[in-house]
Amino acid sequence: MKGPDVVRGIRGILFDMDGTLFSTQNLTMHCVNETSQKYLNRILHREDKLWSFGPPVLNIIRQFASSSPDVPAIAPVDYYSSL
C-alpha cells in the first residue's frame, strides 16, 4: 500500500451505482444467485431476477431471505455484503 502521497494525486472518485458506465447486471445477478444458493438451496433463473432490477439490492436479498423461515433474516444480507 502506498502512503499519503498517492492520495494527494487522486483528483476525484467516480461511482457507477446504476450500471450507466459499467455493465454490472451480470455481476449483480451472480451475487444474488450465490446468496440464493447458500441460504435457499436454489438457483434463480434470469427471469426470476429481472423484476428486481431497480430496487436496492439489499432489499432484493431481504425479500428472498424472508421466503425461508429456517434462515435468520440477517444471514443472507451479511453474506451478500461480504461478496
N, C-alpha and C positions, 0 to 999 in steps of 0.2 A: 504494500500500500504506500502510495506517495504521501508526502507531507502537505502542509497548508499551501505550498506554492502551487500545487496542482489545482486546488480550489480557486485560487486567485485567477487562474487562467480561464475558468469557466465563465462565460458571459450570459448563459441562460440555460434553462432546462425545459424541455418540451415533453408534455404528457399527452398521449393519444388515448384517451379514455373511451372513445366510442368507435374506434376502428376506422376513422377517416383517413389517417395517413398509413396505417399498417393494418393488414387484414388479420384480425385476431379472432374471428368467429370459430375457425377450426381449433385453435388453442383453447378457447373457452369451452367448446363442446367436449374436447378431450378431458379437461379438468372436471367438468360436470360428470362425465362418464366414469372417470376414476373414482370420484366420490360416490356415485351411484353403485358402482360395482362393490366397493368396500363396505358400504353400510346397508345397501338394499339387495345385494346379490343379484343385480340385474343390469344389463346394458340397455341404455335408452337409444331408440332409433332416432335418426336425424329429425324425422317429422315430429317426434315427441318432444324435441328440444326447441324447434324453430319458434314455437309460440312464445317462448320465454325471452327471445331477444328484444331488448328494450328495457325491461325491469333490471334493477341492480342484481348482479349475480348472486350475492348472498341471500337475497330474497328468494331466488330460484332454489338454492340449496336448502333453505329453510322449508320451502314448500315440499320438496321431495322428501326431506327428513321427517316431516310431520305425517307422512303416509306410513311410517314404520314405528309402531308404538314400542317396539323392543329396543330401539336405539335412542339414547339420550339426545335430545334435540341439538345440543351444543357440539356433540362429537363430529358430525359431518361438517359443520361450519368451521371448527378448528382444523380439521383435516384439509379442507379445501384451502383455507388460508395458508397452510404450510406448503402447498404445491408451488 
